[in-house]
Structures are given as structure tokens and as C-alpha cells.
Amino acid sequence: MFNDRYGLPLSTSSQRAAELYIESVDLAQSFNAGAEARSRLAIEEDEGFAIAYLVLGLQLQQRMDLGGAQDAFTRIVSSWAVT
């Protein structure tokens, strides 16, 4: 299990996904480009990484891609599905 910059646990077992998520949040908080791309890469690394979908949804919502945001938010629930 990995933690974010604030010491909170992340729901991924992928070190790379955790790193990409942290980079995404850092970029978004500093209003720099590349945050959305990092979120997408984190999701590619771990398709069950719920908070990465949340952050992606917020990033899409911020740029008024409401359909994309809704899809990302819907995938949060899907990522919790137990197979």
C-alpha cells in the first residue's frame, strides 16, 4: 500500500500508479499542464484505482467536459466491483 503526500493511504498496489497520481495532483494544484494525462496514465497502470478516476473526473469537469467527467465518476463505482 502506498500513501499520498499527506500520508493518506492510496487504494493501489502499483507504485507507478501511485507516483502518477501524486504527480497529477501536484500539477493540478499548481495549475500546470499535464495533470489530466498523469491521471489517465495512473488509471492505465491500475484500472481499479478509484481515486485516480475521481481526480480525472474533477479535472474533466473543470474544463467543462461534463460527459467525460460523468464517465470517470461512474467508473469509480465500477472500480469497486469484486471479480
N, C-alpha and C positions, 0 to 999 in steps of 0.2 A: 504494500500500500504506500502511496506517495502523498505528500502534503503540498498545499499551495503556499504562497508567500506568507500567509497569515497563520500557518500551522494547521489549517483545517484539512482533514483527510479527503483525498480525491478517490472517486469510485473507478479507478482504472488500475490494472496490473501492468500496464505498459509504461515504461519510463519515458519513451519517446512521446507518447500521447500526453503525459503529464507535462513534459517540457514544452510541447507545442501549445497546450492550454495556457500555461503560465505566460509564455511569450505573447499569446493572443490578448490576454487580459492586460498585460503591461502596455502593449501597443495601443489598445483601446483607451486605457486610462490616460495615456499621454497624447491622445489624438494623432497618432501616427498611422501611416498606411501599413497594410499587411495583416491587420488583426483578423479579418474575415477569412483570409487564406489560411492563417495558422489554425483557426477553429476547424476549418474543413479538413486540414491535414491531421489534426488530433482525432477527428471522427474517423478518418480513414484508418488510422492506427488502431483505434478501438471503437468499433461501431456500437458498443454498449455504454459508452462514456456519456452519461446523461447530462452532466453539467456543461460539457462541450456543446451539446445541442442547445442548451439554454442560452449560452453566451452567443452562439451563432444566431439564434433567433432574435436576440436583442440587437445584435449588430445589423441584421437584415431589417428589423423594424425601424432602426434609427435612420436607415437610408430609404425608408418607405417601400421596401419590398415586402408588402404585407402577406402576399401568398407564400413567399419563401419563408418568412418568419413563422407563419402558421404551420407550415410543413415541418420546420425544425422543432417547434413546440410539440407537435403531435408525435414526433419521433422520440421525444423524451419518454413518453409513456411506453412506447414500443420497446425502448431500450431496457425497460424493467422486466420485460417478459422472460419468464423462465422457460428454457427449452429442455 
